[in-house]
């Protein structure tokens, strides 16, 4: 039976702007490229770059390539739309009945 993921994993989605709050890349900002909810990890553009050896094929030239490695979601926080710093996320229901996410620091709605 599938587990329901709670905590920050339920609040982060593909395409969100996030900031790394701890670790080697602390302070770096990027966009979520891919979510891996079962592993509680996310692929963030320009964060946690690793070098991988690529074998040459008919389409790809061989050599050492840089690519993103997954980051645990506990090390990520949303970027506040107003201040640009880390913020927590809350949920509220608008007048038209839509449930949206908002930044707790500034109160700005994240989902448009």
Residue pairs with C-beta under 8 A, 6 or more apart in sequence:
5 37
5 40
7 73
7 74
8 73
8 74
8 76
8 77
8 89
9 35
9 37
9 40
9 73
11 78
11 89
11 101
12 18
12 32
12 35
12 42
12 73
12 76
12 78
13 32
13 35
14 32
14 33
14 34
14 35
15 31
15 32
16 31
16 32
16 78
16 110
17 29
17 30
17 31
17 78
17 79
18 29
18 30
18 31
18 32
18 42
18 44
18 76
18 77
18 78
18 79
19 27
19 28
19 29
19 76
19 77
19 78
19 79
19 85
19 86
20 26
20 27
20 28
20 29
20 30
20 44
20 47
20 71
20 75
20 76
21 75
21 76
21 77
21 86
22 75
23 48
23 71
23 75
24 48
25 47
25 48
25 71
28 46
28 47
29 79
29 84
30 44
30 45
30 46
30 47
31 44
31 45
32 42
32 43
32 44
33 43
33 44
33 45
33 68
34 42
34 43
35 42
35 43
36 42
36 43
36 70
39 70
40 72
40 73
40 74
41 70
41 71
41 72
41 73
42 70
42 71
42 73
42 76
43 68
43 69
43 70
43 71
44 68
44 71
44 76
45 68
46 68
47 68
47 71
48 68
48 69
48 70
48 71
49 66
49 67
49 68
49 69
50 66
50 67
50 68
50 69
51 64
51 65
51 66
52 64
52 65
52 66
52 67
53 63
53 64
54 60
54 61
54 62
54 63
54 64
54 65
55 62
56 62
56 63
77 86
77 87
77 88
78 86
78 87
78 88
78 89
78 103
78 110
79 85
79 86
79 87
80 86
80 87
80 103
80 105
80 106
80 108
81 103
81 106
81 108
81 110
82 103
82 105
82 106
82 108
83 105
83 106
85 105
87 103
87 104
87 105
87 106
88 103
88 104
88 105
89 101
89 102
89 103
89 104
89 110
90 101
90 102
90 103
90 104
91 99
91 100
91 101
91 102
92 99
92 100
92 102
93 99
93 100
94 100
98 111
100 109
100 110
100 111
101 109
101 110
101 111
102 108
102 109
102 110
103 110
